[in-house]
């Protein structure tokens, strides 16, 4: 996701480069090429720093386009799985788009944009929401402010989540070192919670998957759930989610008490 987002931003900036002050120096063709080869967050930070207004306008248009091209079926199957136990489970979203909340009809009263572990909502955005640019976490400074600031609300929120809940990652590539470091910190503080992550796999990349699976399991107590995309692409994920949600609902029907133990509660990161 980061790689595609970076390239989309660079291309749109290039198309609108004349709006950038002193663009022939700050965003000429050589700089464009250099940004394409740079680290994702470093490139995104540079674009933001040379024109904040253009960055905000382009980013909102990119996510609006993504929402139109998204597949509501996957959102719905994800909802059936994540919210099967309606009063207990909740969703944490790293993306800033509103596709999930709109597809599921989640009301504003059930949404948090500023994470607070003491007040759990059905859906929490931890990196901001598209219609609130001041809440975004995209640049290196954004990440520093969100994760490294003393008494960070976000770090406190996530650490408490990983200590107290089993987390299922969906559509989250686990490339953000900040999230993995937070899991490590929770584990070092005594957490024994096991976490899970859906991972797309192709037949010719099974070896890479095995390496990642082994490292995540032994280092962070995260188990990868593979789904193959060789033939049906990401559409296969909808079938996987439906099968899992059917199992979850079946298991919940076996629980006689309306109260669910904390050990059965889940947090879902999308």
C-alpha positions in Angstrom: 0.0 0.0 0.0 2.8 2.5 0.9 4.7 1.9 -2.3 1.6 2.4 -4.5 0.6 5.5 -2.5 4.0 7.0 -2.8 4.1 6.5 -6.6 0.6 7.9 -6.9 1.5 11.0 -4.9 4.7 11.5 -7.0 2.8 11.2 -10.3 0.1 13.7 -9.2 2.7 16.1 -7.8 4.5 15.9 -11.2 1.3 16.6 -13.1 0.6 19.6 -10.9 4.2 20.7 -10.3 3.7 24.3 -11.5 1.6 24.9 -8.3 4.7 24.3 -6.2 6.8 27.3 -5.3 10.2 27.3 -7.0 9.3 23.9 -8.5 12.2 23.9 -11.0 14.5 23.6 -8.0 12.4 21.7 -5.5 10.6 19.2 -7.8 12.4 18.9 -11.0 12.7 15.7 -13.0 15.9 14.5 -11.2 14.2 15.0 -7.8 11.1 13.1 -9.1 13.4 10.2 -10.1 15.2 10.2 -6.8 11.9 10.2 -4.8 10.8 7.1 -6.7 13.8 5.2 -5.4 13.7 6.6 -1.9 12.1 5.1 1.2 8.3 5.5 1.1 7.9 7.6 4.2 11.0 9.7 3.3 9.5 10.5 -0.1 6.0 11.2 1.3 7.5 13.5 3.9 9.4 15.5 1.2 6.2 16.0 -0.8 4.3 17.2 2.2 7.1 19.6 3.1 7.4 21.3 -0.3 3.6 21.9 -0.6 1.3 21.0 2.3 -1.9 22.3 0.6 -1.2 20.4 -2.6 -0.3 17.3 -0.6 -3.7 17.4 1.3 -5.7 17.9 -1.9 -4.0 15.2 -3.8 -4.2 12.7 -1.0 -7.9 13.2 -0.5 -8.5 12.7 -4.2 -6.4 9.5 -4.2 -8.4 8.0 -1.3 -11.7 9.1 -2.8 -10.8 7.2 -6.0 -9.8 4.2 -3.9 -13.1 4.2 -2.1 -15.0 4.1 -5.5 -12.8 1.2 -6.6 -13.1 -0.8 -3.3 -15.1 -4.0 -3.0 -17.9 -3.7 -0.5 -18.3 -7.5 -0.4 -14.9 -7.9 1.4 -15.8 -5.1 3.8 -19.1 -6.9 4.5 -17.5 -10.3 5.1 -14.9 -8.7 7.3 -17.7 -7.1 9.3 -19.4 -10.5 9.7 -16.2 -11.9 11.1 -15.0 -8.9 13.2 -18.4 -7.9 14.6 -19.9 -11.4 15.0 -20.0 -10.9 18.8 -21.7 -7.5 18.5 -21.1 -6.2 22.0 -17.5 -7.2 22.5 -15.3 -7.0 19.3 -14.1 -3.8 17.8 -12.0 -2.6 14.8 -8.8 -0.5 14.8 -8.1 1.1 11.4 -4.7 2.2 10.1 -6.0 3.5 6.8 -7.6 6.9 6.6 -10.4 6.1 4.2 -14.0 6.0 5.2 -14.9 3.0 3.1 -15.3 0.6 6.0 -17.4 2.8 8.2 -19.7 3.8 5.4 -20.1 0.2 4.1 -20.9 -1.1 7.6 -23.0 1.9 8.6 -21.0 2.7 11.7 -22.3 5.9 13.3 -20.1 8.8 14.5 -21.0 8.0 18.1 -19.3 4.6 17.7 -16.1 6.1 16.1 -13.0 7.4 17.7 -10.3 9.4 15.7 -8.2 10.1 18.8 -7.5 6.7 20.5 -8.4 6.3 24.1 -8.2 2.8 25.7 -10.5 3.8 28.5 -13.3 4.6 26.0 -13.5 1.8 23.4 -15.5 2.5 20.3 -16.7 0.1 17.6 -14.2 1.7 15.2 -11.0 3.6 16.0 -8.8 5.4 13.5 -5.2 5.4 14.8 -3.6 7.2 11.8 -6.4 9.8 11.2 -9.4 10.0 8.9 -9.4 11.4 5.3 -11.8 14.3 6.1 -9.6 15.5 9.0 -6.1 16.3 7.7 -4.9 17.5 11.1 -5.3 13.9 12.3 -3.2 12.2 9.6 -0.1 10.1 10.3 1.8 9.9 7.0 5.1 11.8 7.3 8.1 11.0 9.5 7.3 13.9 11.7 3.7 12.6 12.0 5.0 9.3 13.1 7.5 10.8 15.6 4.7 12.9 17.1 2.3 10.0 17.3 4.6 7.3 18.6 7.6 8.9 20.2 6.0 11.8 22.1 6.2 11.4 25.9 3.0 10.0 27.3 1.7 9.3 23.8 -2.0 8.5 23.8 -1.5 6.3 20.7 1.3 4.2 22.3 -0.7 3.8 25.5 -3.8 2.7 23.5 -1.9 0.2 21.4 0.1 -1.3 24.2 -3.0 -1.8 26.3 -4.7 -3.4 23.3 -1.8 -5.9 22.7 -1.6 -6.7 26.4 -5.4 -7.3 26.9 -6.6 -8.6 23.6 -6.0 -11.2 20.8 -5.6 -9.1 17.7 -6.4 -10.1 14.1 -4.7 -8.0 11.4 -6.6 -7.7 8.1 -5.2 -5.8 5.1 -2.3 -4.7 7.3 1.1 -5.7 6.0 2.8 -5.3 9.4 5.5 -3.2 7.8 5.1 -0.3 10.3 8.0 -0.9 12.8 6.1 1.2 15.3 3.3 -1.3 15.6 5.7 -4.3 15.8 7.7 -2.5 18.5 4.6 -1.8 20.5 3.7 -5.6 20.3 7.3 -6.3 21.5 6.9 -3.9 24.4 3.6 -5.5 25.4 5.2 -9.0 25.3 8.2 -7.7 27.3 5.7 -6.5 29.9 4.3 -10.0 30.3 1.6 -10.2 27.6 1.0 -13.8 26.4 -1.7 -12.9 23.9 -1.4 -14.5 20.5 -2.2 -12.4 17.4 -3.1 -13.4 13.8 -2.6 -11.8 10.4 -4.1 -12.5 7.0 -1.3 -12.7 4.4 -1.7 -12.9 0.6 0.6 -15.5 -0.9 1.6 -16.6 -4.4 2.9 -20.1 -5.2 6.3 -18.8 -6.2 6.7 -16.8 -3.0 6.0 -19.6 -0.5 9.6 -19.5 0.7 9.4 -15.8 1.5 6.1 -16.5 3.3 7.7 -19.2 5.4 10.6 -16.9 6.5 8.1 -14.2 7.5 5.8 -16.6 9.2 8.6 -18.1 11.3 10.1 -14.7 12.3 6.8 -13.1 13.2 5.7 -16.1 15.2 8.9 -16.4 17.2 9.6 -12.7 17.6 6.1 -11.2 18.1 3.8 -14.2 18.7 1.9 -13.4 15.5 0.5 -16.3 13.4 0.1 -15.7 9.7 -3.1 -17.0 8.0 -2.2 -17.4 4.3 -4.6 -17.1 1.3 -3.4 -17.7 -2.2 -4.0 -15.1 -4.9 -2.6 -16.9 -8.0 -5.9 -17.6 -9.7 -8.7 -15.4 -8.2 -6.5 -12.6 -6.9 -7.7 -10.8 -3.8 -11.3 -11.9 -4.5 -10.4 -15.2 -2.8 -10.1 -13.2 0.5 -13.9 -12.8 0.5 -14.3 -16.6 0.5 -11.7 -16.9 3.3 -13.5 -14.3 5.5 -16.9 -15.9 4.9 -15.7 -19.3 5.9 -14.1 -17.9 9.1 -17.1 -15.8 10.0 -19.4 -18.9 9.6 -17.1 -20.8 12.1 -17.1 -17.9 14.5 -20.9 -17.5 14.5 -21.3 -21.2 14.9 -19.0 -21.2 18.0 -20.8 -18.2 19.5 -24.1 -20.0 19.2 -22.7 -22.7 21.5 -22.1 -20.1 24.3 -25.1 -20.2 26.6 -24.3 -17.1 28.6 -24.8 -13.7 27.0 -21.6 -12.6 28.6 -18.4 -13.4 26.8 -15.1 -13.8 28.7 -12.3 -11.3 28.0 -10.2 -14.1 26.6 -12.7 -14.4 23.8 -12.7 -10.8 22.9 -10.9 -9.7 19.8 -9.6 -6.5 18.3 -9.4 -6.3 14.5 -6.8 -4.1 12.8 -7.8 -3.1 9.2 
